[in-house]
Amino acid sequence: MARTKGRDISGWLVVDKPAGLTSTAVVNKVRWALGAKKAGHAGTLDPAATGVLAVALGEATKTVPYITDALKCYRFAVRLGAQTNTDDAEGEVIATRDLRPSDAEVRAALGPFRGEILQVPPQFSALKVDGERAYARARSGEEMDLAARPLWVESLEMTGRPDADTIELELVCGKGGYVRSIARDLGAALGCLGHVLWLRREWSGPFEASDGVSLETIEAEARTPALDARLLPLEVGLADLPELRTTAEGAARLRNGNPGLVLASDVGWGEEAWASWQGRAVAVGTYRSGELHPSRVFNL
């Protein structure tokens, strides 16, 4: 999370990230362009990847976990016949195979990659191993035994075959997915090896790439009302949670971190929800017997 002196401005800016930049570099550019005091992003994209990078400003950073946990959609291409040390086209080729599967064989191999799966992260990843980033160890030639992690794959479909060496896929998955691992493991399952050729995140929770702002536009509109006008409200980050309306007294109590009265609803006891007053988010918390017990409070 980037923090510096600046404006107390809150909301979301959806960026259509270009290839060649880290997610952190994009966040820093947005923070500078808006003169914001605090900024963060909801889900890292590899430098070579493009597409949705949702940048949260100010109080919206408190809603980042809800976007991180949401489903995401990726379009990507897998180059068959070669494995790289990074599992993408940026890395060094470490093995090759002449075998090329048919379209039918590719589609049949996708089945085990759907539903609840276990996935081993790439060696070149930002995971910490004994306090050090895995990619730093991998660059020094160390091969790590990384533990498999659970991943929910909502769907995985083949969408194209430009040539014998390339397949195009669309993946919808939950939190913590590595597309590079999907490409690596699919290539291994097909017996031909594989790595990611290109990758684009089409949507992340409520945010769509088609609504994303380019870095060129951000730079052109930096420090102007035009860029401020592109901000989406904080509440968009709470789209997957039920909304409960509160009273003026309830809002005051919630803002002080105390349980606050909310109006009648069909939210179940113990369910997570957010409370609003006059159209603005006041707090996120747990609903119990007519009150919201806050876990996050918004100072808007």
C-alpha positions as CSV (number, residue, x, y, z in Angstrom):
1,M,0.0,0.0,0.0
2,A,1.5,3.3,-1.1
3,R,1.2,6.2,1.4
4,T,2.5,9.7,1.1
5,K,1.5,13.3,1.7
6,G,-1.4,14.2,-0.5
7,R,-5.2,14.5,-0.8
8,D,-7.7,12.5,1.2
9,I,-9.5,11.2,-1.9
10,S,-11.4,7.9,-1.9
11,G,-12.7,5.7,-4.7
12,W,-11.6,3.3,-7.4
13,L,-9.9,3.9,-10.7
14,V,-9.9,1.0,-13.1
15,V,-6.8,0.9,-15.1
16,D,-6.2,-1.1,-18.3
17,K,-2.7,-2.0,-17.5
18,P,-0.2,-2.2,-20.4
19,A,2.5,-4.8,-20.7
20,G,5.9,-4.0,-19.3
21,L,5.0,-2.4,-16.0
22,T,4.7,-3.9,-12.5
23,S,1.4,-3.4,-10.7
24,T,3.2,-1.3,-8.1
25,A,4.5,1.0,-10.8
26,V,0.9,1.5,-12.0
27,V,-0.4,2.2,-8.5
28,N,2.4,4.8,-8.0
29,K,1.5,6.5,-11.3
30,V,-2.2,6.7,-10.3
31,R,-1.4,8.0,-6.8
32,W,0.8,10.7,-8.3
33,A,-1.8,11.7,-11.0
34,L,-4.5,12.1,-8.4
35,G,-2.3,13.6,-5.7
36,A,-3.7,10.9,-3.4
37,K,-2.4,10.2,0.1
38,K,-3.1,6.5,0.0
39,A,-3.5,3.9,-2.8
40,G,-3.3,0.2,-3.4
41,H,-4.5,-2.4,-5.9
42,A,-6.7,-5.5,-5.8
43,G,-4.7,-8.3,-7.3
44,T,-1.3,-8.3,-8.8
45,L,-0.7,-8.7,-12.6
46,D,2.7,-9.9,-13.9
47,P,4.6,-7.2,-15.7
48,A,4.0,-8.8,-19.1
49,A,0.2,-9.1,-18.4
50,T,-2.4,-6.6,-19.5
51,G,-6.0,-5.8,-18.5
52,V,-7.9,-4.9,-15.3
53,L,-5.9,-3.5,-12.5
54,A,-8.3,-2.0,-10.0
55,V,-6.6,0.8,-8.0
56,A,-8.2,1.8,-4.7
57,L,-7.7,5.3,-3.3
58,G,-8.1,6.4,0.4
59,E,-10.9,4.7,2.2
60,A,-11.6,2.4,-0.7
61,T,-8.4,0.5,0.2
62,K,-10.4,-1.0,3.1
63,T,-12.6,-2.8,0.5
64,V,-9.6,-4.3,-1.4
65,P,-10.0,-7.8,0.2
66,Y,-13.6,-8.1,-1.2
67,I,-12.2,-7.6,-4.8
68,T,-9.2,-9.8,-4.1
69,D,-11.6,-12.6,-3.1
70,A,-14.0,-12.1,-6.1
71,L,-13.9,-14.2,-9.2
72,K,-11.7,-13.0,-12.1
73,C,-11.6,-13.8,-15.8
74,Y,-8.4,-14.2,-17.8
75,R,-7.8,-14.7,-21.5
76,F,-4.4,-16.2,-22.4
77,A,-2.5,-18.1,-24.9
78,V,-0.3,-21.2,-24.2
79,R,2.7,-21.9,-26.5
80,L,2.9,-25.7,-26.8
81,G,6.2,-27.6,-27.1
82,A,8.4,-25.7,-24.7
83,Q,8.7,-25.2,-21.0
84,T,10.5,-22.1,-19.6
85,N,11.9,-21.4,-16.2
86,T,9.4,-18.7,-15.5
87,D,6.4,-20.5,-17.1
88,D,5.9,-17.6,-19.5
89,A,7.5,-16.2,-22.6
90,E,9.8,-13.9,-20.6
91,G,11.9,-16.9,-19.4
92,E,14.5,-19.2,-20.6
93,V,13.5,-22.4,-22.5
94,I,14.5,-25.4,-20.3
95,A,12.8,-28.2,-22.2
96,T,11.1,-28.9,-25.5
97,R,8.9,-31.6,-27.0
98,D,7.8,-32.3,-30.6
99,L,4.4,-33.7,-29.7
100,R,1.3,-31.6,-30.6
101,P,-2.1,-32.6,-29.2
102,S,-5.3,-32.3,-31.2
103,D,-8.0,-29.8,-30.3
104,A,-10.1,-32.7,-28.9
105,E,-7.2,-33.9,-26.7
106,V,-6.7,-30.3,-25.4
107,R,-10.4,-30.0,-24.5
108,A,-10.4,-33.4,-22.8
109,A,-7.4,-32.4,-20.7
110,L,-9.1,-29.3,-19.3
111,G,-11.5,-31.3,-17.2
112,P,-9.2,-31.9,-14.2
113,F,-8.4,-28.2,-14.1
114,R,-11.9,-27.3,-13.2
115,G,-13.5,-27.1,-9.8
116,E,-11.5,-27.2,-6.6
117,I,-7.9,-28.0,-7.6
118,L,-4.4,-27.9,-6.1
119,Q,-1.9,-25.6,-7.8
120,V,1.8,-25.3,-7.2
121,P,2.9,-21.6,-7.7
122,P,5.6,-20.8,-10.3
123,Q,9.2,-20.8,-9.1
124,F,9.4,-17.2,-10.2
125,S,6.6,-15.8,-8.0
126,A,6.2,-13.1,-5.3
127,L,5.6,-15.7,-2.6
128,K,7.9,-15.4,0.4
129,V,10.2,-18.4,1.2
130,D,12.0,-18.0,4.6
131,G,11.4,-14.2,4.4
132,E,12.7,-13.8,0.8
133,R,10.7,-13.6,-2.4
134,A,10.7,-16.8,-4.4
135,Y,11.7,-15.0,-7.6
136,A,14.9,-13.7,-5.9
137,R,15.9,-17.3,-5.0
138,A,14.9,-18.6,-8.4
139,R,17.1,-15.9,-10.1
140,S,20.1,-17.2,-8.2
141,G,19.5,-20.7,-9.5
142,E,17.8,-22.2,-6.5
143,E,14.9,-24.7,-7.1
144,M,12.3,-24.6,-4.3
145,D,9.8,-27.1,-3.2
146,L,6.7,-24.9,-3.1
147,A,3.6,-26.2,-1.5
148,A,0.5,-26.7,-3.5
149,R,-2.4,-24.3,-2.8
150,P,-6.1,-24.7,-3.3
151,L,-7.8,-22.8,-6.2
152,W,-11.4,-22.6,-7.3
153,V,-11.7,-22.8,-11.1
154,E,-15.2,-21.7,-12.1
155,S,-14.5,-22.4,-15.8
156,L,-11.7,-23.1,-18.2
157,E,-12.4,-23.3,-21.9
158,M,-10.4,-23.5,-25.1
159,T,-11.4,-20.5,-27.3
160,G,-9.1,-20.7,-30.2
161,R,-6.2,-22.5,-32.0
162,P,-4.3,-19.9,-34.1
163,D,-1.7,-22.6,-35.1
164,A,-0.5,-26.0,-34.1
165,D,1.8,-24.5,-31.5
166,T,-0.7,-22.2,-29.8
167,I,-4.0,-22.6,-28.0
168,E,-6.1,-19.8,-26.6
169,L,-8.0,-20.2,-23.3
170,E,-10.4,-18.4,-21.0
171,L,-10.2,-19.0,-17.3
172,V,-12.6,-17.8,-14.5
173,C,-11.1,-18.5,-11.1
174,G,-11.1,-17.4,-7.5
175,K,-8.4,-15.9,-5.3
176,G,-4.7,-16.8,-5.6
177,G,-4.7,-18.4,-9.1
178,Y,-1.5,-18.5,-11.2
179,V,-2.3,-18.6,-14.9
180,R,1.3,-19.6,-15.5
181,S,0.8,-22.7,-13.4
182,I,-2.3,-23.6,-15.4
183,A,-0.2,-23.4,-18.6
184,R,2.7,-25.3,-17.2
185,D,0.5,-28.1,-15.7
186,L,-1.7,-28.3,-18.8
187,G,1.4,-28.7,-21.0
188,A,2.6,-31.5,-18.8
189,A,-0.8,-33.2,-18.8
190,L,-0.8,-33.1,-22.6
191,G,2.8,-34.5,-22.8
192,C,4.0,-31.6,-24.9
193,L,5.0,-29.0,-22.3
194,G,3.8,-25.4,-22.4
195,H,4.1,-21.8,-21.1
196,V,2.0,-18.6,-21.2
197,L,2.6,-16.6,-24.4
198,W,0.3,-13.7,-23.5
199,L,-2.2,-12.9,-20.7
200,R,-5.0,-10.4,-20.2
201,R,-7.4,-10.0,-17.3
202,E,-10.8,-9.2,-18.7
203,W,-12.6,-8.6,-15.5
204,S,-12.1,-8.7,-11.7
205,G,-15.2,-8.8,-9.6
206,P,-17.3,-5.8,-10.7
207,F,-14.5,-4.2,-12.7
208,E,-14.3,-4.6,-16.5
209,A,-11.2,-4.1,-18.8
210,S,-13.5,-2.4,-21.3
211,D,-14.1,0.3,-18.7
212,G,-10.4,0.7,-17.9
213,V,-8.4,3.9,-18.3
214,S,-5.2,3.8,-20.2
215,L,-1.9,5.1,-18.7
216,E,-1.7,7.7,-21.5
217,T,-5.1,9.1,-20.4
218,I,-4.1,9.1,-16.8
219,E,-0.9,11.1,-17.6
220,A,-2.8,13.5,-19.9
221,E,-5.4,14.2,-17.2
222,A,-3.1,14.1,-14.2
223,R,-4.0,16.6,-11.5
224,T,-7.2,17.7,-13.3
225,P,-10.9,17.5,-12.4
226,A,-11.3,15.3,-15.5
227,L,-9.3,12.5,-13.8
228,D,-11.2,12.9,-10.5
229,A,-14.4,12.5,-12.5
230,R,-13.3,9.0,-13.6
231,L,-13.2,7.7,-10.0
232,L,-15.8,5.1,-9.1
233,P,-17.4,5.3,-5.6
234,L,-15.9,3.2,-2.8
235,E,-19.2,1.3,-2.6
236,V,-18.5,-0.5,-5.9
237,G,-15.9,-2.6,-4.1
238,L,-18.7,-3.9,-1.8
239,A,-20.9,-5.1,-4.7
240,D,-20.8,-8.7,-3.6
241,L,-22.0,-8.0,0.0
242,P,-25.6,-7.2,1.0
243,E,-26.4,-3.6,1.8
244,L,-28.1,-2.6,5.1
245,R,-29.5,0.9,5.6
246,T,-28.9,2.5,8.9
247,T,-30.2,5.5,10.8
248,A,-28.4,8.7,11.7
249,E,-27.8,7.4,15.2
250,G,-26.8,4.0,13.9
251,A,-24.3,5.6,11.5
252,A,-22.8,7.6,14.4
253,R,-22.4,4.5,16.5
254,L,-20.9,2.5,13.7
255,R,-18.4,5.2,12.8
256,N,-17.2,5.0,16.4
257,G,-16.7,1.3,16.1
258,N,-19.8,0.3,18.0
259,P,-22.7,-1.9,16.9
260,G,-25.3,0.2,15.2
261,L,-29.0,-0.3,14.4
262,V,-29.8,-1.3,10.8
263,L,-33.2,-1.4,9.1
264,A,-35.0,-4.7,8.6
265,S,-33.7,-7.0,5.9
266,D,-33.5,-10.6,4.9
267,V,-29.8,-10.8,5.8
268,G,-29.1,-13.9,7.9
269,W,-27.7,-13.8,11.4
270,G,-23.9,-13.8,11.4
271,E,-23.8,-12.8,7.7
272,E,-21.3,-10.2,6.5
273,A,-22.9,-7.0,5.1
274,W,-22.3,-3.3,4.8
275,A,-24.3,-0.4,6.2
276,S,-25.1,2.8,4.4
277,W,-26.4,6.2,5.4
278,Q,-27.7,8.6,2.8
279,G,-26.2,6.5,0.1
280,R,-22.6,6.3,1.5
281,A,-20.9,3.4,3.1
282,V,-20.5,3.6,6.8
283,A,-19.1,0.2,7.8
284,V,-18.7,-3.4,7.0
285,G,-19.4,-6.0,9.7
286,T,-21.5,-8.9,10.9
287,Y,-25.3,-8.7,11.2
288,R,-26.7,-9.8,14.5
289,S,-30.2,-9.3,15.8
290,G,-31.0,-6.0,14.1
291,E,-27.5,-4.5,14.4
292,L,-24.3,-4.4,12.4
293,H,-21.2,-5.2,14.4
294,P,-18.4,-3.4,12.5
295,S,-15.1,-4.8,11.4
296,R,-14.2,-2.0,9.0
297,V,-15.3,1.6,9.4
298,F,-15.3,4.2,6.6
299,N,-14.4,7.8,7.3
300,L,-16.2,9.5,4.4
